[in-house]
Amino acid sequence: MNPREIRALQSAGLTPNDILAAMTGPDVTWIPAGLDLDPARFADVLATARVLDDTVRPRH
């Protein structure tokens, strides 16, 4: 995911929920630092999202 594209969606008036729905699919997604809905940080945080599969192993 590209933070510039996410910021453009924010500038177009999409809410974080709208952006999440548009950019994620049915796969389970993990954001390493957790989801931050603050508009100033949302794009950078969402850009770190990873689809969970055999190559991604979140630490507990």
PDBQT receptor file of N, H, CA, C and O in Angstrom, charges set to zero:
ATOM      1  N   MET A   1       0.834  -1.164   0.000  1.00  0.00    +0.000 N 
ATOM      2  CA  MET A   1       0.000   0.000   0.000  1.00  0.00    +0.000 C 
ATOM      3  C   MET A   1       0.886   1.237   0.000  1.00  0.00    +0.000 C 
ATOM      4  O   MET A   1       1.968   1.247   0.588  1.00  0.00    +0.000 OA
ATOM      5  N   ASN A   2       0.419   2.249  -0.653  1.00  0.00    +0.000 N 
ATOM      6  H   ASN A   2      -0.459   2.241  -1.130  1.00  0.00    +0.000 HD
ATOM      7  CA  ASN A   2       1.191   3.472  -0.788  1.00  0.00    +0.000 C 
ATOM      8  C   ASN A   2       0.556   4.574   0.074  1.00  0.00    +0.000 C 
ATOM      9  O   ASN A   2      -0.618   4.895  -0.114  1.00  0.00    +0.000 OA
ATOM     10  N   PRO A   3       1.313   5.157   1.016  1.00  0.00    +0.000 N 
ATOM     11  CA  PRO A   3       0.754   6.195   1.870  1.00  0.00    +0.000 C 
ATOM     12  C   PRO A   3       0.204   7.397   1.091  1.00  0.00    +0.000 C 
ATOM     13  O   PRO A   3      -0.786   7.998   1.509  1.00  0.00    +0.000 OA
ATOM     14  N   ARG A   4       0.831   7.752  -0.030  1.00  0.00    +0.000 N 
ATOM     15  H   ARG A   4       1.636   7.264  -0.370  1.00  0.00    +0.000 HD
ATOM     16  CA  ARG A   4       0.326   8.876  -0.826  1.00  0.00    +0.000 C 
ATOM     17  C   ARG A   4      -1.070   8.594  -1.348  1.00  0.00    +0.000 C 
ATOM     18  O   ARG A   4      -1.922   9.483  -1.354  1.00  0.00    +0.000 OA
ATOM     19  N   GLU A   5      -1.316   7.360  -1.787  1.00  0.00    +0.000 N 
ATOM     20  H   GLU A   5      -0.624   6.637  -1.782  1.00  0.00    +0.000 HD
ATOM     21  CA  GLU A   5      -2.639   6.999  -2.285  1.00  0.00    +0.000 C 
ATOM     22  C   GLU A   5      -3.675   7.037  -1.158  1.00  0.00    +0.000 C 
ATOM     23  O   GLU A   5      -4.812   7.462  -1.363  1.00  0.00    +0.000 OA
ATOM     24  N   ILE A   6      -3.276   6.594   0.017  1.00  0.00    +0.000 N 
ATOM     25  H   ILE A   6      -2.353   6.249   0.184  1.00  0.00    +0.000 HD
ATOM     26  CA  ILE A   6      -4.186   6.615   1.159  1.00  0.00    +0.000 C 
ATOM     27  C   ILE A   6      -4.518   8.056   1.529  1.00  0.00    +0.000 C 
ATOM     28  O   ILE A   6      -5.674   8.380   1.802  1.00  0.00    +0.000 OA
ATOM     29  N   ARG A   7      -3.492   8.933   1.539  1.00  0.00    +0.000 N 
ATOM     30  H   ARG A   7      -2.553   8.671   1.317  1.00  0.00    +0.000 HD
ATOM     31  CA  ARG A   7      -3.738  10.348   1.832  1.00  0.00    +0.000 C 
ATOM     32  C   ARG A   7      -4.654  10.982   0.787  1.00  0.00    +0.000 C 
ATOM     33  O   ARG A   7      -5.495  11.816   1.123  1.00  0.00    +0.000 OA
ATOM     34  N   ALA A   8      -4.496  10.591  -0.474  1.00  0.00    +0.000 N 
ATOM     35  H   ALA A   8      -3.813   9.914  -0.747  1.00  0.00    +0.000 HD
ATOM     36  CA  ALA A   8      -5.369  11.116  -1.531  1.00  0.00    +0.000 C 
ATOM     37  C   ALA A   8      -6.816  10.708  -1.276  1.00  0.00    +0.000 C 
ATOM     38  O   ALA A   8      -7.732  11.503  -1.485  1.00  0.00    +0.000 OA
ATOM     39  N   LEU A   9      -7.027   9.475  -0.825  1.00  0.00    +0.000 N 
ATOM     40  H   LEU A   9      -6.283   8.828  -0.655  1.00  0.00    +0.000 HD
ATOM     41  CA  LEU A   9      -8.381   9.023  -0.496  1.00  0.00    +0.000 C 
ATOM     42  C   LEU A   9      -8.941   9.829   0.675  1.00  0.00    +0.000 C 
ATOM     43  O   LEU A   9     -10.117  10.192   0.683  1.00  0.00    +0.000 OA
ATOM     44  N   GLN A  10      -8.082  10.106   1.672  1.00  0.00    +0.000 N 
ATOM     45  H   GLN A  10      -7.126   9.811   1.666  1.00  0.00    +0.000 HD
ATOM     46  CA  GLN A  10      -8.519  10.939   2.793  1.00  0.00    +0.000 C 
ATOM     47  C   GLN A  10      -8.900  12.332   2.292  1.00  0.00    +0.000 C 
ATOM     48  O   GLN A  10      -9.929  12.876   2.693  1.00  0.00    +0.000 OA
ATOM     49  N   SER A  11      -8.080  12.906   1.424  1.00  0.00    +0.000 N 
ATOM     50  H   SER A  11      -7.244  12.464   1.098  1.00  0.00    +0.000 HD
ATOM     51  CA  SER A  11      -8.344  14.244   0.882  1.00  0.00    +0.000 C 
ATOM     52  C   SER A  11      -9.630  14.282   0.077  1.00  0.00    +0.000 C 
ATOM     53  O   SER A  11     -10.293  15.317  -0.003  1.00  0.00    +0.000 OA
ATOM     54  N   ALA A  12      -9.979  13.147  -0.518  1.00  0.00    +0.000 N 
ATOM     55  H   ALA A  12      -9.441  12.307  -0.453  1.00  0.00    +0.000 HD
ATOM     56  CA  ALA A  12     -11.214  13.065  -1.305  1.00  0.00    +0.000 C 
ATOM     57  C   ALA A  12     -12.448  12.911  -0.411  1.00  0.00    +0.000 C 
ATOM     58  O   ALA A  12     -13.576  12.877  -0.903  1.00  0.00    +0.000 OA
ATOM     59  N   GLY A  13     -12.226  12.818   0.899  1.00  0.00    +0.000 N 
ATOM     60  H   GLY A  13     -11.310  12.846   1.299  1.00  0.00    +0.000 HD
ATOM     61  CA  GLY A  13     -13.351  12.763   1.824  1.00  0.00    +0.000 C 
ATOM     62  C   GLY A  13     -13.693  11.385   2.355  1.00  0.00    +0.000 C 
ATOM     63  O   GLY A  13     -14.664  11.242   3.097  1.00  0.00    +0.000 OA
ATOM     64  N   LEU A  14     -12.926  10.367   1.997  1.00  0.00    +0.000 N 
ATOM     65  H   LEU A  14     -12.137  10.483   1.394  1.00  0.00    +0.000 HD
ATOM     66  CA  LEU A  14     -13.210   9.036   2.518  1.00  0.00    +0.000 C 
ATOM     67  C   LEU A  14     -12.816   8.955   3.983  1.00  0.00    +0.000 C 
ATOM     68  O   LEU A  14     -11.795   9.509   4.391  1.00  0.00    +0.000 OA
ATOM     69  N   THR A  15     -13.621   8.272   4.766  1.00  0.00    +0.000 N 
ATOM     70  H   THR A  15     -14.451   7.822   4.435  1.00  0.00    +0.000 HD
ATOM     71  CA  THR A  15     -13.333   8.052   6.177  1.00  0.00    +0.000 C 
ATOM     72  C   THR A  15     -12.365   6.874   6.298  1.00  0.00    +0.000 C 
ATOM     73  O   THR A  15     -12.189   6.120   5.341  1.00  0.00    +0.000 OA
ATOM     74  N   PRO A  16     -11.736   6.709   7.468  1.00  0.00    +0.000 N 
ATOM     75  CA  PRO A  16     -10.894   5.528   7.650  1.00  0.00    +0.000 C 
ATOM     76  C   PRO A  16     -11.644   4.225   7.361  1.00  0.00    +0.000 C 
ATOM     77  O   PRO A  16     -11.076   3.308   6.767  1.00  0.00    +0.000 OA
ATOM     78  N   ASN A  17     -12.911   4.132   7.771  1.00  0.00    +0.000 N 
ATOM     79  H   ASN A  17     -13.373   4.877   8.252  1.00  0.00    +0.000 HD
ATOM     80  CA  ASN A  17     -13.689   2.921   7.489  1.00  0.00    +0.000 C 
ATOM     81  C   ASN A  17     -13.859   2.707   5.993  1.00  0.00    +0.000 C 
ATOM     82  O   ASN A  17     -13.746   1.581   5.507  1.00  0.00    +0.000 OA
ATOM     83  N   ASP A  18     -14.133   3.794   5.254  1.00  0.00    +0.000 N 
ATOM     84  H   ASP A  18     -14.225   4.709   5.648  1.00  0.00    +0.000 HD
ATOM     85  CA  ASP A  18     -14.271   3.691   3.797  1.00  0.00    +0.000 C 
ATOM     86  C   ASP A  18     -12.974   3.204   3.159  1.00  0.00    +0.000 C 
ATOM     87  O   ASP A  18     -12.982   2.348   2.274  1.00  0.00    +0.000 OA
ATOM     88  N   ILE A  19     -11.862   3.765   3.623  1.00  0.00    +0.000 N 
ATOM     89  H   ILE A  19     -11.855   4.461   4.342  1.00  0.00    +0.000 HD
ATOM     90  CA  ILE A  19     -10.554   3.409   3.062  1.00  0.00    +0.000 C 
ATOM     91  C   ILE A  19     -10.227   1.955   3.377  1.00  0.00    +0.000 C 
ATOM     92  O   ILE A  19      -9.764   1.217   2.507  1.00  0.00    +0.000 OA
ATOM     93  N   LEU A  20     -10.463   1.546   4.610  1.00  0.00    +0.000 N 
ATOM     94  H   LEU A  20     -10.838   2.145   5.317  1.00  0.00    +0.000 HD
ATOM     95  CA  LEU A  20     -10.200   0.149   4.974  1.00  0.00    +0.000 C 
ATOM     96  C   LEU A  20     -11.035  -0.801   4.126  1.00  0.00    +0.000 C 
ATOM     97  O   LEU A  20     -10.533  -1.824   3.660  1.00  0.00    +0.000 OA
ATOM     98  N   ALA A  21     -12.299  -0.470   3.926  1.00  0.00    +0.000 N 
ATOM     99  H   ALA A  21     -12.707   0.361   4.304  1.00  0.00    +0.000 HD
ATOM    100  CA  ALA A  21     -13.165  -1.328   3.117  1.00  0.00    +0.000 C 
ATOM    101  C   ALA A  21     -12.694  -1.380   1.673  1.00  0.00    +0.000 C 
ATOM    102  O   ALA A  21     -12.773  -2.429   1.033  1.00  0.00    +0.000 OA
ATOM    103  N   ALA A  22     -12.204  -0.256   1.151  1.00  0.00    +0.000 N 
ATOM    104  H   ALA A  22     -12.140   0.595   1.671  1.00  0.00    +0.000 HD
ATOM    105  CA  ALA A  22     -11.758  -0.203  -0.237  1.00  0.00    +0.000 C 
ATOM    106  C   ALA A  22     -10.422  -0.911  -0.459  1.00  0.00    +0.000 C 
ATOM    107  O   ALA A  22     -10.169  -1.430  -1.547  1.00  0.00    +0.000 OA
ATOM    108  N   MET A  23      -9.574  -0.935   0.556  1.00  0.00    +0.000 N 
ATOM    109  H   MET A  23      -9.779  -0.514   1.439  1.00  0.00    +0.000 HD
ATOM    110  CA  MET A  23      -8.205  -1.422   0.364  1.00  0.00    +0.000 C 
ATOM    111  C   MET A  23      -7.948  -2.811   0.928  1.00  0.00    +0.000 C 
ATOM    112  O   MET A  23      -6.864  -3.362   0.732  1.00  0.00    +0.000 OA
ATOM    113  N   THR A  24      -8.904  -3.377   1.611  1.00  0.00    +0.000 N 
ATOM    114  H   THR A  24      -9.784  -2.929   1.770  1.00  0.00    +0.000 HD
ATOM    115  CA  THR A  24      -8.689  -4.712   2.156  1.00  0.00    +0.000 C 
ATOM    116  C   THR A  24      -9.697  -5.674   1.559  1.00  0.00    +0.000 C 
ATOM    117  O   THR A  24     -10.786  -5.280   1.144  1.00  0.00    +0.000 OA
ATOM    118  N   GLY A  25      -9.332  -6.895   1.522  1.00  0.00    +0.000 N 
ATOM    119  H   GLY A  25      -8.446  -7.216   1.859  1.00  0.00    +0.000 HD
ATOM    120  CA  GLY A  25     -10.211  -7.919   0.975  1.00  0.00    +0.000 C 
ATOM    121  C   GLY A  25     -10.633  -8.873   2.069  1.00  0.00    +0.000 C 
ATOM    122  O   GLY A  25     -10.617  -8.524   3.249  1.00  0.00    +0.000 OA
ATOM    123  N   PRO A  26     -11.009 -10.066   1.682  1.00  0.00    +0.000 N 
ATOM    124  CA  PRO A  26     -11.496 -11.032   2.662  1.00  0.00    +0.000 C 
ATOM    125  C   PRO A  26     -10.387 -11.661   3.501  1.00  0.00    +0.000 C 
ATOM    126  O   PRO A  26     -10.663 -12.335   4.494  1.00  0.00    +0.000 OA
ATOM    127  N   ASP A  27      -9.120 -11.439   3.100  1.00  0.00    +0.000 N 
ATOM    128  H   ASP A  27      -8.896 -10.891   2.294  1.00  0.00    +0.000 HD
ATOM    129  CA  ASP A  27      -8.014 -12.037   3.850  1.00  0.00    +0.000 C 
ATOM    130  C   ASP A  27      -7.826 -11.317   5.187  1.00  0.00    +0.000 C 
ATOM    131  O   ASP A  27      -8.169 -10.144   5.328  1.00  0.00    +0.000 OA
ATOM    132  N   VAL A  28      -7.281 -12.033   6.152  1.00  0.00    +0.000 N 
ATOM    133  H   VAL A  28      -7.002 -12.987   6.038  1.00  0.00    +0.000 HD
ATOM    134  CA  VAL A  28      -6.995 -11.445   7.449  1.00  0.00    +0.000 C 
ATOM    135  C   VAL A  28      -5.769 -10.552   7.301  1.00  0.00    +0.000 C 
ATOM    136  O   VAL A  28      -4.739 -10.978   6.778  1.00  0.00    +0.000 OA
ATOM    137  N   THR A  29      -5.890  -9.305   7.767  1.00  0.00    +0.000 N 
ATOM    138  H   THR A  29      -6.726  -8.959   8.191  1.00  0.00    +0.000 HD
ATOM    139  CA  THR A  29      -4.804  -8.341   7.657  1.00  0.00    +0.000 C 
ATOM    140  C   THR A  29      -4.302  -7.975   9.034  1.00  0.00    +0.000 C 
ATOM    141  O   THR A  29      -5.078  -7.865   9.983  1.00  0.00    +0.000 OA
ATOM    142  N   TRP A  30      -2.988  -7.785   9.138  1.00  0.00    +0.000 N 
ATOM    143  H   TRP A  30      -2.358  -7.874   8.367  1.00  0.00    +0.000 HD
ATOM    144  CA  TRP A  30      -2.340  -7.450  10.390  1.00  0.00    +0.000 C 
ATOM    145  C   TRP A  30      -1.578  -6.146  10.214  1.00  0.00    +0.000 C 
ATOM    146  O   TRP A  30      -0.861  -5.975   9.229  1.00  0.00    +0.000 OA
ATOM    147  N   ILE A  31      -1.724  -5.237  11.149  1.00  0.00    +0.000 N 
ATOM    148  H   ILE A  31      -2.307  -5.376  11.950  1.00  0.00    +0.000 HD
ATOM    149  CA  ILE A  31      -0.973  -3.979  11.140  1.00  0.00    +0.000 C 
ATOM    150  C   ILE A  31      -0.027  -4.041  12.338  1.00  0.00    +0.000 C 
ATOM    151  O   ILE A  31      -0.481  -4.023  13.482  1.00  0.00    +0.000 OA
ATOM    152  N   PRO A  32       1.292  -4.116  12.088  1.00  0.00    +0.000 N 
ATOM    153  CA  PRO A  32       2.258  -4.364  13.160  1.00  0.00    +0.000 C 
ATOM    154  C   PRO A  32       2.109  -3.463  14.390  1.00  0.00    +0.000 C 
ATOM    155  O   PRO A  32       2.168  -3.962  15.514  1.00  0.00    +0.000 OA
ATOM    156  N   ALA A  33       1.923  -2.181  14.216  1.00  0.00    +0.000 N 
ATOM    157  H   ALA A  33       1.875  -1.775  13.303  1.00  0.00    +0.000 HD
ATOM    158  CA  ALA A  33       1.836  -1.263  15.357  1.00  0.00    +0.000 C 
ATOM    159  C   ALA A  33       0.400  -1.048  15.818  1.00  0.00    +0.000 C 
ATOM    160  O   ALA A  33       0.154  -0.260  16.731  1.00  0.00    +0.000 OA
ATOM    161  N   GLY A  34      -0.535  -1.732  15.204  1.00  0.00    +0.000 N 
ATOM    162  H   GLY A  34      -0.335  -2.373  14.462  1.00  0.00    +0.000 HD
ATOM    163  CA  GLY A  34      -1.941  -1.515  15.521  1.00  0.00    +0.000 C 
ATOM    164  C   GLY A  34      -2.499  -0.373  14.698  1.00  0.00    +0.000 C 
ATOM    165  O   GLY A  34      -1.744   0.462  14.200  1.00  0.00    +0.000 OA
ATOM    166  N   LEU A  35      -3.794  -0.326  14.552  1.00  0.00    +0.000 N 
ATOM    167  H   LEU A  35      -4.407  -1.003  14.956  1.00  0.00    +0.000 HD
ATOM    168  CA  LEU A  35      -4.440   0.680  13.726  1.00  0.00    +0.000 C 
ATOM    169  C   LEU A  35      -4.536   2.002  14.478  1.00  0.00    +0.000 C 
ATOM    170  O   LEU A  35      -5.042   2.059  15.599  1.00  0.00    +0.000 OA
ATOM    171  N   ASP A  36      -4.043   3.059  13.847  1.00  0.00    +0.000 N 
ATOM    172  H   ASP A  36      -3.632   3.013  12.937  1.00  0.00    +0.000 HD
ATOM    173  CA  ASP A  36      -4.112   4.408  14.404  1.00  0.00    +0.000 C 
ATOM    174  C   ASP A  36      -5.022   5.221  13.499  1.00  0.00    +0.000 C 
ATOM    175  O   ASP A  36      -4.680   5.458  12.340  1.00  0.00    +0.000 OA
ATOM    176  N   LEU A  37      -6.160   5.649  13.995  1.00  0.00    +0.000 N 
ATOM    177  H   LEU A  37      -6.438   5.457  14.936  1.00  0.00    +0.000 HD
ATOM    178  CA  LEU A  37      -7.138   6.370  13.182  1.00  0.00    +0.000 C 
ATOM    179  C   LEU A  37      -6.902   7.879  13.139  1.00  0.00    +0.000 C 
ATOM    180  O   LEU A  37      -7.666   8.600  12.497  1.00  0.00    +0.000 OA
ATOM    181  N   ASP A  38      -5.857   8.369  13.811  1.00  0.00    +0.000 N 
ATOM    182  H   ASP A  38      -5.237   7.783  14.333  1.00  0.00    +0.000 HD
ATOM    183  CA  ASP A  38      -5.547   9.797  13.735  1.00  0.00    +0.000 C 
ATOM    184  C   ASP A  38      -5.263  10.153  12.281  1.00  0.00    +0.000 C 
ATOM    185  O   ASP A  38      -4.404   9.530  11.657  1.00  0.00    +0.000 OA
ATOM    186  N   PRO A  39      -5.967  11.145  11.724  1.00  0.00    +0.000 N 
ATOM    187  CA  PRO A  39      -5.803  11.476  10.303  1.00  0.00    +0.000 C 
ATOM    188  C   PRO A  39      -4.358  11.767   9.891  1.00  0.00    +0.000 C 
ATOM    189  O   PRO A  39      -3.976  11.498   8.752  1.00  0.00    +0.000 OA
ATOM    190  N   ALA A  40      -3.561  12.308  10.800  1.00  0.00    +0.000 N 
ATOM    191  H   ALA A  40      -3.872  12.526  11.725  1.00  0.00    +0.000 HD
ATOM    192  CA  ALA A  40      -2.177  12.641  10.472  1.00  0.00    +0.000 C 
ATOM    193  C   ALA A  40      -1.288  11.405  10.352  1.00  0.00    +0.000 C 
ATOM    194  O   ALA A  40      -0.263  11.447   9.671  1.00  0.00    +0.000 OA
ATOM    195  N   ARG A  41      -1.665  10.314  11.001  1.00  0.00    +0.000 N 
ATOM    196  H   ARG A  41      -2.497  10.280  11.554  1.00  0.00    +0.000 HD
ATOM    197  CA  ARG A  41      -0.829   9.100  10.994  1.00  0.00    +0.000 C 
ATOM    198  C   ARG A  41      -1.457   7.924  10.265  1.00  0.00    +0.000 C 
ATOM    199  O   ARG A  41      -0.776   6.941   9.974  1.00  0.00    +0.000 OA
ATOM    200  N   PHE A  42      -2.745   8.012   9.967  1.00  0.00    +0.000 N 
ATOM    201  H   PHE A  42      -3.298   8.810  10.204  1.00  0.00    +0.000 HD
ATOM    202  CA  PHE A  42      -3.490   6.881   9.401  1.00  0.00    +0.000 C 
ATOM    203  C   PHE A  42      -2.840   6.290   8.156  1.00  0.00    +0.000 C 
ATOM    204  O   PHE A  42      -2.682   5.072   8.071  1.00  0.00    +0.000 OA
ATOM    205  N   ALA A  43      -2.461   7.115   7.195  1.00  0.00    +0.000 N 
ATOM    206  H   ALA A  43      -2.589   8.105   7.264  1.00  0.00    +0.000 HD
ATOM    207  CA  ALA A  43      -1.906   6.615   5.929  1.00  0.00    +0.000 C 
ATOM    208  C   ALA A  43      -0.615   5.837   6.154  1.00  0.00    +0.000 C 
ATOM    209  O   ALA A  43      -0.430   4.759   5.589  1.00  0.00    +0.000 OA
ATOM    210  N   ASP A  44       0.278   6.381   6.978  1.00  0.00    +0.000 N 
ATOM    211  H   ASP A  44       0.127   7.257   7.437  1.00  0.00    +0.000 HD
ATOM    212  CA  ASP A  44       1.553   5.702   7.215  1.00  0.00    +0.000 C 
ATOM    213  C   ASP A  44       1.359   4.383   7.949  1.00  0.00    +0.000 C 
ATOM    214  O   ASP A  44       2.035   3.397   7.655  1.00  0.00    +0.000 OA
ATOM    215  N   VAL A  45       0.429   4.368   8.908  1.00  0.00    +0.000 N 
ATOM    216  H   VAL A  45      -0.120   5.169   9.146  1.00  0.00    +0.000 HD
ATOM    217  CA  VAL A  45       0.171   3.142   9.655  1.00  0.00    +0.000 C 
ATOM    218  C   VAL A  45      -0.492   2.094   8.761  1.00  0.00    +0.000 C 
ATOM    219  O   VAL A  45      -0.093   0.929   8.774  1.00  0.00    +0.000 OA
ATOM    220  N   LEU A  46      -1.485   2.493   7.998  1.00  0.00    +0.000 N 
ATOM    221  H   LEU A  46      -1.808   3.439   7.988  1.00  0.00    +0.000 HD
ATOM    222  CA  LEU A  46      -2.173   1.539   7.129  1.00  0.00    +0.000 C 
ATOM    223  C   LEU A  46      -1.241   0.965   6.072  1.00  0.00    +0.000 C 
ATOM    224  O   LEU A  46      -1.420  -0.173   5.637  1.00  0.00    +0.000 OA
ATOM    225  N   ALA A  47      -0.252   1.742   5.657  1.00  0.00    +0.000 N 
ATOM    226  H   ALA A  47      -0.107   2.667   6.009  1.00  0.00    +0.000 HD
ATOM    227  CA  ALA A  47       0.698   1.267   4.644  1.00  0.00    +0.000 C 
ATOM    228  C   ALA A  47       1.561   0.109   5.151  1.00  0.00    +0.000 C 
ATOM    229  O   ALA A  47       2.217  -0.562   4.355  1.00  0.00    +0.000 OA
ATOM    230  N   THR A  48       1.569  -0.131   6.466  1.00  0.00    +0.000 N 
ATOM    231  H   THR A  48       1.036   0.414   7.113  1.00  0.00    +0.000 HD
ATOM    232  CA  THR A  48       2.355  -1.243   7.011  1.00  0.00    +0.000 C 
ATOM    233  C   THR A  48       1.548  -2.538   7.094  1.00  0.00    +0.000 C 
ATOM    234  O   THR A  48       2.077  -3.564   7.520  1.00  0.00    +0.000 OA
ATOM    235  N   ALA A  49       0.278  -2.505   6.695  1.00  0.00    +0.000 N 
ATOM    236  H   ALA A  49      -0.152  -1.671   6.349  1.00  0.00    +0.000 HD
ATOM    237  CA  ALA A  49      -0.588  -3.687   6.803  1.00  0.00    +0.000 C 
ATOM    238  C   ALA A  49      -0.040  -4.843   5.981  1.00  0.00    +0.000 C 
ATOM    239  O   ALA A  49       0.490  -4.648   4.887  1.00  0.00    +0.000 OA
ATOM    240  N   ARG A  50      -0.172  -6.020   6.509  1.00  0.00    +0.000 N 
ATOM    241  H   ARG A  50      -0.603  -6.179   7.397  1.00  0.00    +0.000 HD
ATOM    242  CA  ARG A  50       0.273  -7.235   5.833  1.00  0.00    +0.000 C 
ATOM    243  C   ARG A  50      -0.829  -8.277   5.908  1.00  0.00    +0.000 C 
ATOM    244  O   ARG A  50      -1.507  -8.405   6.927  1.00  0.00    +0.000 OA
ATOM    245  N   VAL A  51      -1.002  -9.020   4.824  1.00  0.00    +0.000 N 
ATOM    246  H   VAL A  51      -0.451  -8.916   3.996  1.00  0.00    +0.000 HD
ATOM    247  CA  VAL A  51      -1.934 -10.145   4.829  1.00  0.00    +0.000 C 
ATOM    248  C   VAL A  51      -1.267 -11.276   5.586  1.00  0.00    +0.000 C 
ATOM    249  O   VAL A  51      -0.112 -11.616   5.329  1.00  0.00    +0.000 OA
ATOM    250  N   LEU A  52      -1.998 -11.849   6.514  1.00  0.00    +0.000 N 
ATOM    251  H   LEU A  52      -2.936 -11.572   6.723  1.00  0.00    +0.000 HD
ATOM    252  CA  LEU A  52      -1.444 -12.963   7.278  1.00  0.00    +0.000 C 
ATOM    253  C   LEU A  52      -1.447 -14.226   6.437  1.00  0.00    +0.000 C 
ATOM    254  O   LEU A  52      -2.478 -14.656   5.920  1.00  0.00    +0.000 OA
ATOM    255  N   ASP A  53      -0.276 -14.799   6.318  1.00  0.00    +0.000 N 
ATOM    256  H   ASP A  53       0.561 -14.450   6.738  1.00  0.00    +0.000 HD
ATOM    257  CA  ASP A  53      -0.122 -16.081   5.641  1.00  0.00    +0.000 C 
ATOM    258  C   ASP A  53       1.074 -16.777   6.288  1.00  0.00    +0.000 C 
ATOM    259  O   ASP A  53       1.521 -16.360   7.357  1.00  0.00    +0.000 OA
ATOM    260  N   ASP A  54       1.585 -17.801   5.674  1.00  0.00    +0.000 N 
ATOM    261  H   ASP A  54       1.222 -18.140   4.806  1.00  0.00    +0.000 HD
ATOM    262  CA  ASP A  54       2.678 -18.562   6.262  1.00  0.00    +0.000 C 
ATOM    263  C   ASP A  54       3.980 -17.771   6.400  1.00  0.00    +0.000 C 
ATOM    264  O   ASP A  54       4.861 -18.170   7.160  1.00  0.00    +0.000 OA
ATOM    265  N   THR A  55       4.116 -16.642   5.667  1.00  0.00    +0.000 N 
ATOM    266  H   THR A  55       3.400 -16.317   5.050  1.00  0.00    +0.000 HD
ATOM    267  CA  THR A  55       5.347 -15.866   5.721  1.00  0.00    +0.000 C 
ATOM    268  C   THR A  55       5.304 -14.762   6.778  1.00  0.00    +0.000 C 
ATOM    269  O   THR A  55       6.341 -14.184   7.103  1.00  0.00    +0.000 OA
ATOM    270  N   VAL A  56       4.137 -14.465   7.310  1.00  0.00    +0.000 N 
ATOM    271  H   VAL A  56       3.294 -14.934   7.046  1.00  0.00    +0.000 HD
ATOM    272  CA  VAL A  56       3.986 -13.406   8.320  1.00  0.00    +0.000 C 
ATOM    273  C   VAL A  56       3.605 -14.053   9.627  1.00  0.00    +0.000 C 
ATOM    274  O   VAL A  56       2.602 -14.760   9.715  1.00  0.00    +0.000 OA
ATOM    275  N   ARG A  57       4.403 -13.810  10.633  1.00  0.00    +0.000 N 
ATOM    276  H   ARG A  57       5.218 -13.235  10.561  1.00  0.00    +0.000 HD
ATOM    277  CA  ARG A  57       4.142 -14.396  11.943  1.00  0.00    +0.000 C 
ATOM    278  C   ARG A  57       4.202 -13.299  13.014  1.00  0.00    +0.000 C 
ATOM    279  O   ARG A  57       5.274 -12.981  13.528  1.00  0.00    +0.000 OA
ATOM    280  N   PRO A  58       3.035 -12.725  13.344  1.00  0.00    +0.000 N 
ATOM    281  CA  PRO A  58       3.020 -11.673  14.372  1.00  0.00    +0.000 C 
ATOM    282  C   PRO A  58       3.518 -12.190  15.699  1.00  0.00    +0.000 C 
ATOM    283  O   PRO A  58       3.273 -13.341  16.060  1.00  0.00    +0.000 OA
ATOM    284  N   ARG A  59       4.216 -11.340  16.423  1.00  0.00    +0.000 N 
ATOM    285  H   ARG A  59       4.415 -10.405  16.129  1.00  0.00    +0.000 HD
ATOM    286  CA  ARG A  59       4.680 -11.709  17.773  1.00  0.00    +0.000 C 
ATOM    287  C   ARG A  59       3.539 -11.490  18.753  1.00  0.00    +0.000 C 
ATOM    288  O   ARG A  59       2.750 -10.557  18.603  1.00  0.00    +0.000 OA
ATOM    289  N   HIS A  60       3.459 -12.338  19.735  1.00  0.00    +0.000 N 
ATOM    290  H   HIS A  60       4.100 -13.096  19.857  1.00  0.00    +0.000 HD
ATOM    291  CA  HIS A  60       2.413 -12.205  20.765  1.00  0.00    +0.000 C 
ATOM    292  C   HIS A  60       2.936 -11.423  21.923  1.00  0.00    +0.000 C 
ATOM    293  O   HIS A  60       2.213 -11.199  22.894  1.00  0.00    +0.000 OA
TER     294      HIS A  60
